[in-house]
Amino acid sequence: MNWLDQMIGFISPKAEYEREAYRKALKEQRSYDAADYGRLNANWRASIESAEMTDRYGRDTIRARARDMERNSDIMNSVIRAYKRNIFGKGYRLRASTGEEELNQKIEHYWRIWCKKQNCDVTGTQSFNAMMRMAIQRKKVDGGILILKRYTGGGLVPFKLQALEVDELDLTSVAPRHQGNKVAGGIEYDPYNKPVGYWIRQYSIDGMDAVEPTYIEAKDVIFFYTKNRPSQIREISDMTPTMIRIRDVNEFMRAVSVKERILACLSAFIKRALPQSGIGRYGGGGTGANAGTDERYQGKTLTPGMIQYLNPGDEVQVVNPSGQATDATAYMKQEIRLVGAGQGLSYETISRDMSESNYSSARQGMIEDDLTYEEDKEQLLEIMDEIYESFVISLVLAGKVSISDFWGEKKEVYLSHSWIQAPKRWIDPLKEANANRTALNTGQKTWADMAAENGKDWKEQVDEIAEIMEYGMKKGIDMGGVIFGQSIKTDTNERKP
């Protein structure tokens, strides 16, 4: 209140009150409730900072807590495994598209061989599929993973992969390798914040003493993480928005479990009228398990069938909290729904509880979940594309395939390919089959689309059907009726010699 209002209030309190009321009303019209620092938002303090400044001080703590939940929380693992199942699942099948069928088959053959653990992993312990599943899990928990391209021998081609955790980025490196660049979080950036190199921590053979970090150029490093802000340069755990809620659920269920175990214990307390005789401050006249502990009550844990003596004058006060056991189911469902909402997944996907679902709701939930998975699938396929292109180049350099004009203008053509993901099982096979038939007949889907959804190559599927039909005719069986539901009409007169 300024001096003018004070003077007006001295002369006319009514006028002062009206001025203050109008001033408050005008203030409310000009501001947002979300920006108000009133009583309800008094503890809500936020500041504007770059993504790196926001993430830097909490990144390691969040990652450590996420890993702890990964080891100990069933709800955390239900989210992680849902992503692994649906983003990668049984894996992807390569379909080379060089325009030359013989070359396609040769590249696909070598790719299957290279994907074995002894050919694609420098450690020789993981196949390509296993490495991709691990990458998805580390991205959800740690926020990201580093995949290094290593050009070394000992396999099909001199090209392998090495997976590193984000912990191995050397945070002590601050001097850039190239003038004009800057180093932040163990990564060297050019003036446009484009990564140009990574500083990787090295350890001696005993794993204790650190040696000088190694600089690896960005062209040989694949950094798998999600970038949510333009100023973000490093990873943050994907589970960050829901970690507190998952921890609350774990603590709640632990408390409920302890309470139920206590209620399940039948115990008896014997109150004595006279104290037992004994020697010493606490007496030693007790017998058995209570000898020398008459007044200490060392057994503070209830066990089934426990019998405990009470000292004269002592009484048992029972703490019996009510409600947790009966409310646990509703509370758990609500919390799991919120965890799923924070990760873009349905309740049924995380809980595996289908008791409240029907075909329509299950299908709608699956469609929405697939839209969530598509974001990570797109990132994963970009990584697989880069790995595949490096693989094909290594094939050419190693002489496994001969392509005379590979290094010319047609290089991109020879690198063309697509990925076919292993299919999901249908919720209702009859309804799904009828829907696919309708979509095919109305032109909403092509044969290639349906084959890809089933995890097959459409050309191979046609060849398989033709082979089955031909073999059936040789054996005198009309396979057309079996496969298509109708017999294949043939002119028997033309078949007669």
N, C-alpha and C positions, 0 to 999 in steps of 0.2 A: 504494500500500500504506500503510495507516494504522499507528499505533503499536501497536494491539492485534495486528495480524498479525505485526508485527516481534517482539513478545514471544513469540507462539505459535511463530514460526519459530525463535527462539533455544532454546526448550525442546524443540519437536518439529517438525523440518522437514517430516515427513510430513503432519502436521495442517495446516501452512501451505499446502502444495501442494494438498491436497484442498480447502481453502477457496477458493483461487484458481481451481481447475478448475471448481468448482461455480458460482463467481461468473461466469466467462466463459460457461458453458453457459446460465445464467439470462439473461445479457445478450443472447445470440443469440436466445433464444426471444422476448424482448420487442421486438426491433427488426426493421426491414426491411433486406434486402440492398441495396436501392436507396438507402437513407439512410445506409449505412455509409461512413465515411471511412477505411477501411483502405487497404492498399497498392494494390488494384485501382482504387479510386475516389479516390485521393489528389488527382488533378488535376481532379476533377469538382466545381466550385464553382458553386452557383446560389443566387440570392436571390429573395425574393418582392417583386415590384413591380407597379404597375399596368401595363396594356398600353401606355399612352401613354409612361410612363417607360422601358419596355423597348424600344419601337420608336423613340423620338425620336432617340436618339444614333446609331443605325445606319441610319435610314430613307434618308437621302440617299446614303450610301455604297453601300447595297444596290441602290438604284435606278440609280446610275451604273454599277455593275458589271453589273447585269442588262441595261442598254442596250448595254454593251460586248459582252456575249455575244450580244445580239440582232443586232448588226452583224457578228460574226465567228464565231459558233458554229453549225454545221449541226445539232447535236443540240438546241440551244436552239430553233432555228427549227422543227424537226420537232414539238416540243411545242406551240409557239405556233400553227402552222398547223393542227395537228390540232384544237385548240379552235376556231379560226375556221371550219374546214370543217364541224364537227359542231354547233356552237352556232348559227351563223347560216347558213352555207352559201350557197345561192342566194337566201336571203331568206325573208321571211314574206309571206303574202297576207292582206290584210284582208278580213274578212267582217262588215259592219255588221249589227246586230240591233236595229233601232229598232222593229220590228213593222210597218213600212210599206215594202213592197217597192220602191216608186218612190223613196222617200227613201234607202233603203239603196244603190240603184244610183247615185244622185247623189253621195252621200258617198264611195263607193268610187271613183267616177270622179275626183272632185276630189283624193282622196288619192293616186292614181297620178300626177296632174299635180304635186301639191305635192312628191312625193318626188324630183323632178328637182333637180339641183344648183343651178340658178338660182333655185329657189323655197324650198328648205329650208335652205340653208347661207348664212350671212351673207357668207362669202368667195366663194361661187359656184363652188367648186372640187370639192365632193363631193356625191354623191347621198345620200339617206337610208341606203341599203344600205351604201354605202362608209363612212359615218360610224359605223354600228353595228359594222362589221367592225373599224374602227380602235379603237373603244371596247373591244372584246373583247381586242385585242392590247395596248392600253395597260394594261388591268387585269391581264393576265398578267405584263407586264414591269414597269410602274411601280407596280402595286398598285391604281390607280384612275385615273379621268378625270373632269373637270368638264364638264357640258353645260349651257350657259346658254340660257334662253329669251329671245329678243330680239324685241321687238314693233316692227318696222320695216317700211317699205314696200318697193316694188320687186319684189314677187313676187305669187303668186296671192292670198295673204292677208297681212295685216300681222303675220306670225308666222314667225320663222326660228330656227335653232339655231346656237350658237357653241360649238365644242369648245376646251377649254383643258387644258393639262397641269397636273398637281398642283404643278409647280414654280412656277406663277404665283400660288399662295397667298402672301400677304405675311406672312412670319414676324416682321417687325419691328413689326407692329401689336399692341399690348398693351392699349390703352385700349378698353373696350367702348363701343358706341354707345348702349346703353340701360343704365340704372342697375340694378345687381343681377346683371348678366351677367358673363361672363368670356371672355377670348379666349385660345385655345391653337392653335398651328399655323396661324394665319391665319383661324380660324373662330371666330365668336362663339356662345357657348352660353348657354342660360338655366339657372336653378338645377337643372333636371332633366337637364342635359347634352344638351338638344335643340338642334340647330343653328338659329339664327335669322338668321344673315347670314354672308357670306363677304367677306373683304378680299382683293381682287385687285390684284396689282401692275400698274402702268401704265408704259409706256415712251414716250419721245419718238420722233419719226418716224425718227430715225437708229438707234434701238434701243440707244443707249448710256446716256443719262441717264435715271434713274428719276424719275418725278414722284409726286405723292401717290396712294396706293392708292385704289381705288374700292370702295365698300361695296355689295354686292348682296344683297337679301333672299333668304332660303332658299327662298321659294316660287318663285323664278325660277331656281333652281339644282338640277340633278340630279347628285348625287355618286355615281358608280358604283364601289363597292368592296365587299369582303367583310368583314363584322364577325365576328370569331371570339371575342371576349371582351366582357363587358359594359362594361369600362373602356376599350375601344378607341374612339377618336374619329377616327382618321385611318387612311389606307391603309398597307399594307406589301406588297411584291411577292409575288405568288403563287408565284414561282419560288424563293423564299428557301430552302426545305428541300433543294432539289436543285442549287443553283448550284455548291457546292463539288465535288460529284461530276461535274457536267458539265465544270467546269474541269480536274479531274484527267484525265478522258478526253481532253480536247483536248490537254493537255500530253503525255500518254502517246503519243497518235497522232503528235504532232509529233516526238517522240524516235524513234519507230519509223520514221517517214518519212525522217528524216535518216540513220538507220543504213542503211536499205535503199538510199538513194541513194549512200551511201559504198561499200557492197558492190558496187554496180553499176558503179563506176568502175574501169577498167583503168589502172593507173599503174605506172611504172617508176622506180626509183631507181638511179642510177649512182654507185658508190663509187669514188673516185679514189685511186690509190696515192700520188701526189705532189701537193702543192698547186700551184695555178697561181701564176705570178709576178704581182706587181702592186705598186702604190704605195698607201701609206696604211695605216691601222690594219686595215681589213678586206680590203685588197687590191682591185685593180681589174682583174685579169687575166681575169676571166670574160668570156664572149662571149654575145651574144644576150640572152635574157631573164634570164640569171644574172649579167650584167656588174655587178661591184661589189657583189654580194650573196652571195658564196661562203659566208660563215659566218652570215649573218643568217636565212636561210630565210624570206624574205618570203611565199612562197606556202604558206600553211598550210591552204588549202582544196583538197581533192581534186577534180579535174575529169577527165572522161573523156579517156583518152589522154594524161594529163600525164606528162612526163618531167622529173625533178628530179635535180640533182647533189647528192651528199653530200660533205662535207668529209672529208679523210683522218682515219680513226679513228672517224668517226661511224657509228652503226648505227641501223637503223629498228626501233622498238618498236611493235608493232601492238596496239592495244586493240580486242578483238573480243568485245563482249558478246553472249552467246548467249541464245536463248530468246524474245526479244520478238516476232519475226516469227511464230513458230509459235504463241505463246500469245496473240497479239493478238486473234484471232477470239473465243476463249472469254472473254477479259477484257472485250472490248467488249460481248458479249452480256449478260454478267452486270451490267455497269455500266448498260447501257441498260434492263435489266429493273428495276434499282433506281431509276433515274430515273423510269421509268414508274410504279413503285409509289408513289413520293413524290408524283406528280401524279395518281394514281388512274387511270392508263391502262395498257393492256396493252403488252407488248413489240412485238407486231405493228403496233400503231397508230403507235408512234414510229419504229420501224426500217423499216417497210414490208417486212419480211422474212416471207414466208408459207411458207417452205420446210419449217417444222416444224408446219404447221397443216393440219387437215382441216375439213370442213364443220361438225362439231359444236363443235370448239374455237374456230373462227373466229366462230361464232354466239354461243357463250358469252362470248367476249371482247368482242364487239360489244355484248351485253346489259349487261355490267358497265361498259363504257365509257359507254354511254348513261346509266346511273345517275349517273355522274360528271358528264356534261354537263348533266344535268337541273338541278343546283344553279345553274349559271351561266345556264341558259336561263330559270329562274324569275326571277332578278334582272333579266335583260335584258328579259323580257316586261313586268315591272313598269315599267321605264323607257319602253318603247314604249307601254304603256297611258297613262302620264302625258302623253307627247308627243301621242298621238292625241286625248286629251281636250282638251288645249289647242288642237289643230288644229280640232276640231269647234266649240269655243266661238268661235274666230276666224272660222270659216265663217259662223256665225250673226251675229256682230257686223259682218262685212263684207257681209252681205246676200246671200251666195252661195246659201244655203238659207233657206227661210222656215219657221220652226217657231213657231207662235203661243204655245204653252204651254211653251216650252223652259225658261224660268226658274222654272217651277212645280215641283210634286211629281214630274213625270215626267222631270225632267232626267236622272236616272240611267238611265232607260230609253232615252233618245235617245243616251246615251253607251255603251250596251251594244255589245259587239263580241267577236270572237274572231280568233285568228291561226292560219293554216294554213301550216305550214312545208313548203318544197319537199322532195319525197321523196328518200330514199336509194336507190341501186341495190341490187337483191337479190344476195345471195351465190350462191344457186342458184335461178333463177326457177321451175323446176318444183316444187321442194320448197316454196318460199314460196307459190306459187299454190295448191297442194294444202292447205297449212296454213290459208291464208285461207278457202278453200272450206269446210273442216271447221269452222273457227271461226264462219263465217257461218251454216252449217246447224245448228249446235248452240247458237246464241244467245250465244256468247262474245264476238262482235263484231257490231256493227250495220253497216248499209250506210254510215252517216255516219262511223263509225270508219274503215272501210276507205278511204273517199274521202279523209278527212283524212290518212291515212298516205301516200296517193299524191299529196298536195298539191293536192287538188281540192275544190271545194264539192259536196256530195252532190246538191243540187238541180240545179245546172248539169250534173252528170254524168248525171242522169236525163233532163234535157231534151235533152242531146246524144244519148243512146241513142235516145230517142223520135224525134228528128229523123232520125237515121240509119235507123231502122226504116221510118219513113214514106217517106223518099226511096227506100229500096230497094224498097218495094212499088210505088212509081210506076214504077220501072225494071224491074219484074218479077223482082227478086232477093230471095230470102228471107234477110234478114240475121239472122234468128233462129238459123239454123244456123251462121252465121259467128261470132256473138257468144256465144250461149248453148249452142251444140252441139246444138240441137234445133230442128226447124221449128215455126213458129207455126201452130197449127191454125185454119183459117178455113172457114166454110160457103160454098162456092162458089155454091150455089144461091141464097143471099140476095144475091149480088153480080150475078146476072143481072137485066137490066132486065125 
